[in-house]
Amino acid sequence: MGIKVLALDAMGVIYRHADDVEELLIPYLRDRGCVVPTAQIEELYHRCSLGQISSTGDTLFR
């Protein structure tokens, strides 16, 4: 299938939104058919921001 990449902004560097998860990430994912519950997306985003998820995704669902 090929590699898919999602780049996230560091709050205010590219976008003016204060809540990039609620105002940008969630709508982006929903527009692309994502059905993962919002709470789980928020939790994964938080873990990613803390460095608990590697760039290879091998720790994504631990």
N, CA, C and O atoms as CSV, one atom per row, in Angstrom:
chain,resi,resn,atom,element,x,y,z
A,1,MET,N,N,0.816,-1.188,0.000
A,1,MET,CA,C,0.000,0.000,0.000
A,1,MET,C,C,0.855,1.244,0.000
A,1,MET,O,O,0.279,2.197,-0.525
A,2,GLY,N,N,1.897,1.460,0.381
A,2,GLY,CA,C,2.531,2.774,0.414
A,2,GLY,C,C,2.476,3.376,1.799
A,2,GLY,O,O,1.740,2.915,2.672
A,3,ILE,N,N,3.247,4.386,1.976
A,3,ILE,CA,C,3.360,5.030,3.287
A,3,ILE,C,C,2.422,6.227,3.360
A,3,ILE,O,O,2.348,7.031,2.431
A,4,LYS,N,N,1.713,6.333,4.467
A,4,LYS,CA,C,0.863,7.491,4.731
A,4,LYS,C,C,1.482,8.262,5.879
A,4,LYS,O,O,1.965,7.670,6.844
A,5,VAL,N,N,1.469,9.574,5.778
A,5,VAL,CA,C,2.089,10.418,6.795
A,5,VAL,C,C,1.104,11.492,7.222
A,5,VAL,O,O,0.381,12.041,6.391
A,6,LEU,N,N,1.071,11.789,8.491
A,6,LEU,CA,C,0.270,12.874,9.031
A,6,LEU,C,C,1.207,13.761,9.833
A,6,LEU,O,O,1.797,13.313,10.816
A,7,ALA,N,N,1.346,15.012,9.422
A,7,ALA,CA,C,2.190,15.964,10.143
A,7,ALA,C,C,1.309,16.839,11.023
A,7,ALA,O,O,0.296,17.363,10.562
A,8,LEU,N,N,1.684,16.999,12.272
A,8,LEU,CA,C,0.910,17.797,13.216
A,8,LEU,C,C,1.643,19.094,13.523
A,8,LEU,O,O,2.866,19.117,13.654
A,9,ASP,N,N,0.885,20.161,13.634
A,9,ASP,CA,C,1.416,21.483,13.935
A,9,ASP,C,C,1.647,21.629,15.430
A,9,ASP,O,O,0.953,21.003,16.231
A,10,ALA,N,N,2.604,22.439,15.804
A,10,ALA,CA,C,2.895,22.696,17.214
A,10,ALA,C,C,2.117,23.912,17.704
A,10,ALA,O,O,2.716,24.932,18.045
A,11,MET,N,N,0.837,23.818,17.740
A,11,MET,CA,C,-0.095,24.839,18.226
A,11,MET,C,C,0.297,26.273,17.916
A,11,MET,O,O,0.991,26.927,18.694
A,12,GLY,N,N,-0.147,26.735,16.800
A,12,GLY,CA,C,0.037,28.127,16.460
A,12,GLY,C,C,1.200,28.420,15.542
A,12,GLY,O,O,1.364,29.561,15.110
A,13,VAL,N,N,2.010,27.434,15.233
A,13,VAL,CA,C,3.120,27.666,14.320
A,13,VAL,C,C,2.591,27.825,12.899
A,13,VAL,O,O,2.955,28.769,12.197
A,14,ILE,N,N,1.735,26.903,12.480
A,14,ILE,CA,C,1.150,26.967,11.140
A,14,ILE,C,C,-0.297,27.467,11.203
A,14,ILE,O,O,-0.701,28.321,10.414
A,15,TYR,N,N,-1.064,26.932,12.138
A,15,TYR,CA,C,-2.486,27.267,12.253
A,15,TYR,C,C,-2.735,28.179,13.451
A,15,TYR,O,O,-1.945,28.214,14.394
A,16,ARG,N,N,-3.818,28.897,13.402
A,16,ARG,CA,C,-4.160,29.816,14.501
A,16,ARG,C,C,-4.988,29.163,15.588
A,16,ARG,O,O,-5.240,29.782,16.622
A,17,HIS,N,N,-5.412,27.945,15.385
A,17,HIS,CA,C,-6.269,27.260,16.353
A,17,HIS,C,C,-5.505,26.953,17.642
A,17,HIS,O,O,-4.342,26.552,17.617
A,18,ALA,N,N,-6.178,27.150,18.742
A,18,ALA,CA,C,-5.559,26.881,20.041
A,18,ALA,C,C,-5.645,25.403,20.394
A,18,ALA,O,O,-4.729,24.862,21.013
A,19,ASP,N,N,-6.728,24.747,20.012
A,19,ASP,CA,C,-6.922,23.335,20.312
A,19,ASP,C,C,-6.797,22.552,19.013
A,19,ASP,O,O,-7.794,22.277,18.345
A,20,ASP,N,N,-5.580,22.199,18.663
A,20,ASP,CA,C,-5.356,21.555,17.375
A,20,ASP,C,C,-5.985,20.172,17.274
A,20,ASP,O,O,-6.313,19.727,16.174
A,21,VAL,N,N,-6.158,19.493,18.384
A,21,VAL,CA,C,-6.795,18.179,18.338
A,21,VAL,C,C,-8.270,18.329,17.998
A,21,VAL,O,O,-8.754,17.728,17.039
A,22,GLU,N,N,-8.981,19.125,18.778
A,22,GLU,CA,C,-10.427,19.305,18.589
A,22,GLU,C,C,-10.763,20.040,17.297
A,22,GLU,O,O,-11.710,19.668,16.604
A,23,GLU,N,N,-10.010,21.064,16.969
A,23,GLU,CA,C,-10.354,21.924,15.834
A,23,GLU,C,C,-9.731,21.488,14.509
A,23,GLU,O,O,-10.213,21.880,13.446
A,24,LEU,N,N,-8.671,20.684,14.556
A,24,LEU,CA,C,-7.994,20.288,13.313
A,24,LEU,C,C,-7.894,18.774,13.139
A,24,LEU,O,O,-8.343,18.233,12.129
A,25,LEU,N,N,-7.309,18.093,14.115
A,25,LEU,CA,C,-7.061,16.665,13.957
A,25,LEU,C,C,-8.343,15.853,13.851
A,25,LEU,O,O,-8.492,15.060,12.921
A,26,ILE,N,N,-9.267,16.034,14.780
A,26,ILE,CA,C,-10.515,15.262,14.763
A,26,ILE,C,C,-11.291,15.500,13.463
A,26,ILE,O,O,-11.686,14.532,12.813
A,27,PRO,N,N,-11.524,16.765,13.060
A,27,PRO,CA,C,-12.219,16.966,11.777
A,27,PRO,C,C,-11.478,16.358,10.585
A,27,PRO,O,O,-12.108,15.812,9.678
A,28,TYR,N,N,-10.150,16.448,10.580
A,28,TYR,CA,C,-9.336,15.865,9.501
A,28,TYR,C,C,-9.576,14.353,9.429
A,28,TYR,O,O,-9.822,13.805,8.354
A,29,LEU,N,N,-9.503,13.693,10.579
A,29,LEU,CA,C,-9.698,12.254,10.603
A,29,LEU,C,C,-11.120,11.862,10.212
A,29,LEU,O,O,-11.317,10.910,9.457
A,30,ARG,N,N,-12.105,12.589,10.722
A,30,ARG,CA,C,-13.510,12.283,10.395
A,30,ARG,C,C,-13.782,12.462,8.904
A,30,ARG,O,O,-14.501,11.661,8.307
A,31,ASP,N,N,-13.216,13.503,8.301
A,31,ASP,CA,C,-13.386,13.728,6.872
A,31,ASP,C,C,-12.827,12.578,6.038
A,31,ASP,O,O,-13.235,12.372,4.895
A,32,ARG,N,N,-11.905,11.845,6.613
A,32,ARG,CA,C,-11.281,10.731,5.911
A,32,ARG,C,C,-11.820,9.377,6.361
A,32,ARG,O,O,-11.228,8.337,6.075
A,33,GLY,N,N,-12.939,9.401,7.062
A,33,GLY,CA,C,-13.629,8.179,7.421
A,33,GLY,C,C,-13.209,7.508,8.711
A,33,GLY,O,O,-13.623,6.378,8.971
A,34,CYS,N,N,-12.408,8.158,9.522
A,34,CYS,CA,C,-11.966,7.579,10.788
A,34,CYS,C,C,-13.152,7.442,11.747
A,34,CYS,O,O,-13.913,8.388,11.950
A,35,VAL,N,N,-13.295,6.251,12.330
A,35,VAL,CA,C,-14.383,6.008,13.281
A,35,VAL,C,C,-13.862,5.723,14.688
A,35,VAL,O,O,-14.630,5.332,15.567
A,36,VAL,N,N,-12.565,5.917,14.903
A,36,VAL,CA,C,-11.980,5.739,16.232
A,36,VAL,C,C,-12.630,6.755,17.170
A,36,VAL,O,O,-12.745,7.927,16.812
A,37,PRO,N,N,-13.058,6.333,18.363
A,37,PRO,CA,C,-13.690,7.263,19.297
A,37,PRO,C,C,-12.785,8.463,19.613
A,37,PRO,O,O,-11.565,8.333,19.717
A,38,THR,N,N,-13.409,9.611,19.759
A,38,THR,CA,C,-12.677,10.850,20.029
A,38,THR,C,C,-11.771,10.716,21.240
A,38,THR,O,O,-10.628,11.172,21.208
A,39,ALA,N,N,-12.258,10.103,22.301
A,39,ALA,CA,C,-11.445,9.943,23.517
A,39,ALA,C,C,-10.178,9.140,23.233
A,39,ALA,O,O,-9.124,9.442,23.793
A,40,GLN,N,N,-10.260,8.132,22.382
A,40,GLN,CA,C,-9.086,7.332,22.059
A,40,GLN,C,C,-8.095,8.129,21.207
A,40,GLN,O,O,-6.884,8.024,21.402
A,41,ILE,N,N,-8.600,8.915,20.279
A,41,ILE,CA,C,-7.731,9.776,19.467
A,41,ILE,C,C,-6.994,10.756,20.375
A,41,ILE,O,O,-5.786,10.951,20.240
A,42,GLU,N,N,-7.729,11.372,21.302
A,42,GLU,CA,C,-7.116,12.324,22.233
A,42,GLU,C,C,-6.047,11.650,23.083
A,42,GLU,O,O,-4.988,12.229,23.322
A,43,GLU,N,N,-6.319,10.420,23.543
A,43,GLU,CA,C,-5.356,9.689,24.364
A,43,GLU,C,C,-4.100,9.345,23.560
A,43,GLU,O,O,-2.984,9.487,24.059
A,44,LEU,N,N,-4.281,8.894,22.322
A,44,LEU,CA,C,-3.141,8.570,21.462
A,44,LEU,C,C,-2.329,9.815,21.136
A,44,LEU,O,O,-1.099,9.767,21.108
A,45,TYR,N,N,-3.005,10.920,20.892
A,45,TYR,CA,C,-2.310,12.184,20.622
A,45,TYR,C,C,-1.472,12.592,21.835
A,45,TYR,O,O,-0.326,13.017,21.693
A,46,HIS,N,N,-2.052,12.460,23.016
A,46,HIS,CA,C,-1.344,12.803,24.251
A,46,HIS,C,C,-0.103,11.924,24.420
A,46,HIS,O,O,0.980,12.423,24.726
A,47,ARG,N,N,-0.268,10.610,24.219
A,47,ARG,CA,C,0.868,9.691,24.328
A,47,ARG,C,C,1.945,10.034,23.307
A,47,ARG,O,O,3.138,9.963,23.605
A,48,CYS,N,N,1.527,10.399,22.124
A,48,CYS,CA,C,2.489,10.778,21.085
A,48,CYS,C,C,3.264,12.016,21.505
A,48,CYS,O,O,4.483,12.072,21.337
A,49,SER,N,N,2.572,13.005,22.046
A,49,SER,CA,C,3.228,14.248,22.452
A,49,SER,C,C,4.209,14.035,23.600
A,49,SER,O,O,5.122,14.838,23.792
A,50,LEU,N,N,4.027,12.954,24.366
A,50,LEU,CA,C,4.931,12.619,25.465
A,50,LEU,C,C,6.067,11.696,25.022
A,50,LEU,O,O,6.906,11.302,25.832
A,51,GLY,N,N,6.087,11.354,23.738
A,51,GLY,CA,C,7.126,10.479,23.217
A,51,GLY,C,C,6.916,9.013,23.527
A,51,GLY,O,O,7.855,8.223,23.432
A,52,GLN,N,N,5.699,8.633,23.897
A,52,GLN,CA,C,5.415,7.247,24.246
A,52,GLN,C,C,5.075,6.388,23.029
A,52,GLN,O,O,4.940,5.170,23.150
A,53,ILE,N,N,4.939,7.004,21.873
A,53,ILE,CA,C,4.652,6.286,20.637
A,53,ILE,C,C,5.811,6.544,19.694
A,53,ILE,O,O,6.160,7.692,19.416
A,54,SER,N,N,6.398,5.475,19.209
A,54,SER,CA,C,7.553,5.629,18.325
A,54,SER,C,C,7.116,6.016,16.920
A,54,SER,O,O,5.944,5.879,16.568
A,55,SER,N,N,8.043,6.492,16.134
A,55,SER,CA,C,7.735,6.878,14.753
A,55,SER,C,C,7.404,5.669,13.892
A,55,SER,O,O,6.815,5.821,12.822
A,56,THR,N,N,7.768,4.481,14.333
A,56,THR,CA,C,7.440,3.265,13.584
A,56,THR,C,C,6.040,2.761,13.921
A,56,THR,O,O,5.516,1.879,13.241
A,57,GLY,N,N,5.441,3.310,14.957
A,57,GLY,CA,C,4.086,2.913,15.344
A,57,GLY,C,C,4.031,1.615,16.130
A,57,GLY,O,O,2.940,1.125,16.422
A,58,ASP,N,N,5.175,1.045,16.479
A,58,ASP,CA,C,5.182,-0.245,17.158
A,58,ASP,C,C,4.618,-0.184,18.575
A,58,ASP,O,O,4.299,-1.228,19.145
A,59,THR,N,N,4.488,0.989,19.150
A,59,THR,CA,C,3.923,1.112,20.498
A,59,THR,C,C,2.516,1.698,20.468
A,59,THR,O,O,1.970,2.061,21.510
A,60,LEU,N,N,1.942,1.789,19.303
A,60,LEU,CA,C,0.658,2.460,19.136
A,60,LEU,C,C,-0.464,1.861,19.984
A,60,LEU,O,O,-1.234,2.609,20.586
A,61,PHE,N,N,-0.572,0.566,20.046
A,61,PHE,CA,C,-1.716,-0.038,20.737
A,61,PHE,C,C,-1.311,-0.829,21.979
A,61,PHE,O,O,-1.952,-1.821,22.327
A,62,ARG,N,N,-0.245,-0.384,22.643
A,62,ARG,CA,C,0.149,-1.025,23.900
A,62,ARG,C,C,-0.529,-0.365,25.065
A,62,ARG,O,O,-0.321,-0.767,26.209
